[in-house]
């Protein structure tokens, strides 16, 4: 093994919780308004099941589209200039990001110490490291967490947009990270907490795909191809 590629939210930082809260705030507000308009009662966003099934690890607008489809709702795609909260895929995605930024300022960035110690130990042993994320906030979060020097490469939502990479469960983001590290997939281990990320790692034929189960998603990670599932990183020897 020559390299380690780690997802950010839920593996390196505890920001998955913040994302889930922002998704709930945005979607519940939209569903309430939509329900009044349609004369229906829509099931609110579940921060565990809906987050894991429809948005975790996905590019933001894909997450909006996936969740609304689960409620039988179709809205226009929209345009990049759409105001936050406009009833389009892009407008709702932008509103979710606004809520996320607000919550991040309030709560700060919490880094998983088990991950930090483990990655530092393996860097000292000569392994290359990269961070990946579907989020466009990745660099800001890594900077706030003081983690810039921990990773030699970063492939996030901004890079994916520039290179037109397909989102998870397609393997594009991982393959680009491996390319930037100068390693082959068969020399690289992937660490993911989302089913879509695990599926992407398997699709990219990486040597080892490790599912990080910070909650109760172990079975889902296994079902999507995780070679092993751990609840936390072991203490370095």
RARAMO-V281974 format. One record per residue. N is the residue number from 1. RES is the residue in one letter. SS is DSSP state (H for helix, E for strand, L for the rest). D_CENTER is the distance of its C-alpha to the mean C-alpha in Angstrom with 1 decimal. Layout:
n->N res->RES ss->SS d_center->D_CENTER
n->N res->RES ss->SS d_center->D_CENTER
This chain:
n->1 res->X ss->L d_center->24.0
n->2 res->X ss->L d_center->23.6
n->3 res->X ss->E d_center->19.9
n->4 res->X ss->E d_center->16.7
n->5 res->X ss->E d_center->13.2
n->6 res->X ss->E d_center->10.6
n->7 res->X ss->E d_center->6.8
n->8 res->X ss->L d_center->6.8
n->9 res->X ss->E d_center->5.4
n->10 res->X ss->L d_center->7.7
n->11 res->X ss->L d_center->9.3
n->12 res->X ss->L d_center->10.9
n->13 res->X ss->E d_center->10.7
n->14 res->X ss->L d_center->11.1
n->15 res->X ss->H d_center->9.3
n->16 res->X ss->H d_center->7.4
n->17 res->X ss->H d_center->11.0
n->18 res->X ss->H d_center->11.5
n->19 res->X ss->H d_center->8.9
n->20 res->X ss->H d_center->10.7
n->21 res->X ss->H d_center->14.0
n->22 res->X ss->H d_center->13.5
n->23 res->X ss->H d_center->12.7
n->24 res->X ss->H d_center->15.8
n->25 res->X ss->H d_center->17.9
n->26 res->X ss->H d_center->17.4
n->27 res->X ss->H d_center->17.8
n->28 res->X ss->H d_center->20.7
n->29 res->X ss->H d_center->22.5
n->30 res->X ss->H d_center->22.3
n->31 res->X ss->H d_center->23.3
n->32 res->X ss->H d_center->26.2
n->33 res->X ss->H d_center->27.5
n->34 res->X ss->H d_center->27.0
n->35 res->X ss->H d_center->28.8
n->36 res->X ss->H d_center->31.7
n->37 res->X ss->H d_center->32.0
n->38 res->X ss->H d_center->31.9
n->39 res->X ss->L d_center->33.9
n->40 res->X ss->L d_center->31.3
n->41 res->X ss->L d_center->29.2
n->42 res->X ss->L d_center->25.5
n->43 res->X ss->L d_center->23.6
n->44 res->X ss->L d_center->21.4
n->45 res->X ss->L d_center->17.6
n->46 res->X ss->L d_center->17.0
n->47 res->X ss->L d_center->14.3
n->48 res->X ss->L d_center->14.2
n->49 res->X ss->H d_center->15.1
n->50 res->X ss->H d_center->14.0
n->51 res->X ss->H d_center->10.6
n->52 res->X ss->H d_center->10.2
n->53 res->X ss->H d_center->12.2
n->54 res->X ss->H d_center->11.4
n->55 res->X ss->H d_center->8.2
n->56 res->X ss->L d_center->5.5
n->57 res->X ss->L d_center->3.1
n->58 res->X ss->L d_center->6.0
n->59 res->X ss->L d_center->7.7
n->60 res->X ss->H d_center->9.1
n->61 res->X ss->H d_center->12.5
n->62 res->X ss->H d_center->11.8
n->63 res->X ss->H d_center->10.4
n->64 res->X ss->H d_center->13.7
n->65 res->X ss->H d_center->15.7
n->66 res->X ss->H d_center->14.6
n->67 res->X ss->H d_center->15.2
n->68 res->X ss->H d_center->18.5
n->69 res->X ss->H d_center->19.6
n->70 res->X ss->H d_center->19.3
n->71 res->X ss->L d_center->21.8
n->72 res->X ss->L d_center->24.0
n->73 res->X ss->L d_center->23.5
n->74 res->X ss->L d_center->23.7
n->75 res->X ss->L d_center->23.6
n->76 res->X ss->L d_center->24.1
n->77 res->X ss->L d_center->21.4
n->78 res->X ss->L d_center->22.8
n->79 res->X ss->L d_center->23.0
n->80 res->X ss->L d_center->21.2
n->81 res->X ss->L d_center->23.9
n->82 res->X ss->L d_center->23.4
n->83 res->X ss->L d_center->23.7
n->84 res->X ss->L d_center->21.0
n->85 res->X ss->L d_center->21.6
n->86 res->X ss->L d_center->23.6
n->87 res->X ss->L d_center->23.5
n->88 res->X ss->L d_center->21.7
n->89 res->X ss->H d_center->18.2
n->90 res->X ss->H d_center->17.8
n->91 res->X ss->H d_center->19.7
n->92 res->X ss->H d_center->17.7
n->93 res->X ss->H d_center->14.4
n->94 res->X ss->H d_center->16.1
n->95 res->X ss->H d_center->17.4
n->96 res->X ss->H d_center->14.1
n->97 res->X ss->H d_center->13.2
n->98 res->X ss->H d_center->16.7
n->99 res->X ss->H d_center->16.3
n->100 res->X ss->H d_center->13.2
n->101 res->X ss->H d_center->15.3
n->102 res->X ss->H d_center->18.2
n->103 res->X ss->H d_center->16.6
n->104 res->X ss->H d_center->15.3
n->105 res->X ss->H d_center->18.9
n->106 res->X ss->H d_center->20.3
n->107 res->X ss->H d_center->18.4
n->108 res->X ss->L d_center->17.6
n->109 res->X ss->L d_center->15.0
n->110 res->X ss->L d_center->15.5
n->111 res->X ss->E d_center->15.0
n->112 res->X ss->L d_center->15.3
n->113 res->X ss->H d_center->18.8
n->114 res->X ss->H d_center->18.9
n->115 res->X ss->H d_center->16.1
n->116 res->X ss->H d_center->17.9
n->117 res->X ss->H d_center->21.3
n->118 res->X ss->H d_center->20.3
n->119 res->X ss->H d_center->18.8
n->120 res->X ss->H d_center->21.8
n->121 res->X ss->H d_center->24.2
n->122 res->X ss->H d_center->23.0
n->123 res->X ss->H d_center->23.0
n->124 res->X ss->H d_center->26.6
n->125 res->X ss->L d_center->27.3
n->126 res->X ss->L d_center->26.5
n->127 res->X ss->L d_center->23.1
n->128 res->X ss->E d_center->21.0
n->129 res->X ss->E d_center->17.4
n->130 res->X ss->E d_center->14.4
n->131 res->X ss->E d_center->11.0
n->132 res->X ss->E d_center->8.3
n->133 res->X ss->L d_center->5.3
n->134 res->X ss->L d_center->5.1
n->135 res->X ss->L d_center->6.3
n->136 res->X ss->L d_center->10.0
n->137 res->X ss->L d_center->10.5
n->138 res->X ss->H d_center->9.5
n->139 res->X ss->H d_center->13.2
n->140 res->X ss->H d_center->14.5
n->141 res->X ss->H d_center->12.5
n->142 res->X ss->H d_center->13.5
n->143 res->X ss->H d_center->17.0
n->144 res->X ss->H d_center->17.3
n->145 res->X ss->L d_center->16.6
n->146 res->X ss->L d_center->19.2
n->147 res->X ss->L d_center->17.2
n->148 res->X ss->H d_center->18.2
n->149 res->X ss->H d_center->20.7
n->150 res->X ss->H d_center->18.6
n->151 res->X ss->L d_center->17.0
n->152 res->X ss->L d_center->19.1
n->153 res->X ss->E d_center->16.5
n->154 res->X ss->E d_center->13.4
n->155 res->X ss->E d_center->11.7
n->156 res->X ss->L d_center->9.3
n->157 res->X ss->H d_center->9.5
n->158 res->X ss->H d_center->13.1
n->159 res->X ss->H d_center->14.1
n->160 res->X ss->H d_center->12.9
n->161 res->X ss->H d_center->14.9
n->162 res->X ss->H d_center->17.8
n->163 res->X ss->H d_center->18.0
n->164 res->X ss->L d_center->17.2
n->165 res->X ss->L d_center->14.7
n->166 res->X ss->L d_center->13.7
n->167 res->X ss->L d_center->10.1
n->168 res->X ss->L d_center->8.9
n->169 res->X ss->L d_center->11.0
n->170 res->X ss->L d_center->13.2
n->171 res->X ss->L d_center->13.4
n->172 res->X ss->H d_center->14.0
n->173 res->X ss->H d_center->11.3
n->174 res->X ss->H d_center->12.4
n->175 res->X ss->H d_center->16.0
n->176 res->X ss->H d_center->16.0
n->177 res->X ss->H d_center->14.9
n->178 res->X ss->H d_center->17.7
n->179 res->X ss->H d_center->20.0
n->180 res->X ss->H d_center->19.6
n->181 res->X ss->H d_center->20.4
n->182 res->X ss->L d_center->23.3
n->183 res->X ss->L d_center->22.6
n->184 res->X ss->L d_center->22.6
n->185 res->X ss->H d_center->20.0
n->186 res->X ss->H d_center->22.8
n->187 res->X ss->H d_center->22.9
n->188 res->X ss->E d_center->19.3
n->189 res->X ss->E d_center->17.2
n->190 res->X ss->E d_center->13.4
n->191 res->X ss->E d_center->11.6
n->192 res->X ss->E d_center->8.7
n->193 res->X ss->L d_center->8.2
n->194 res->X ss->L d_center->7.1
n->195 res->X ss->H d_center->10.1
n->196 res->X ss->H d_center->8.9
n->197 res->X ss->H d_center->7.8
n->198 res->X ss->H d_center->11.2
n->199 res->X ss->H d_center->13.0
n->200 res->X ss->H d_center->12.0
n->201 res->X ss->H d_center->13.4
n->202 res->X ss->H d_center->16.4
n->203 res->X ss->H d_center->17.0
n->204 res->X ss->L d_center->17.2
n->205 res->X ss->L d_center->19.8
n->206 res->X ss->L d_center->18.4
n->207 res->X ss->L d_center->20.9
n->208 res->X ss->E d_center->18.8
n->209 res->X ss->E d_center->15.6
n->210 res->X ss->E d_center->15.0
n->211 res->X ss->E d_center->13.2
n->212 res->X ss->E d_center->12.4
n->213 res->X ss->L d_center->13.7
n->214 res->X ss->L d_center->13.7
n->215 res->X ss->L d_center->15.1
n->216 res->X ss->L d_center->16.8
n->217 res->X ss->L d_center->14.5
n->218 res->X ss->H d_center->16.6
n->219 res->X ss->H d_center->18.5
n->220 res->X ss->H d_center->15.6
n->221 res->X ss->H d_center->14.1
n->222 res->X ss->H d_center->17.7
n->223 res->X ss->H d_center->18.4
n->224 res->X ss->L d_center->15.8
n->225 res->X ss->L d_center->17.3
n->226 res->X ss->L d_center->16.3
n->227 res->X ss->L d_center->19.4
n->228 res->X ss->E d_center->19.3
n->229 res->X ss->E d_center->17.4
n->230 res->X ss->E d_center->17.8
n->231 res->X ss->L d_center->17.3
n->232 res->X ss->L d_center->17.5
n->233 res->X ss->L d_center->18.5
n->234 res->X ss->L d_center->22.3
n->235 res->X ss->L d_center->24.5
n->236 res->X ss->L d_center->25.5
n->237 res->X ss->L d_center->29.0
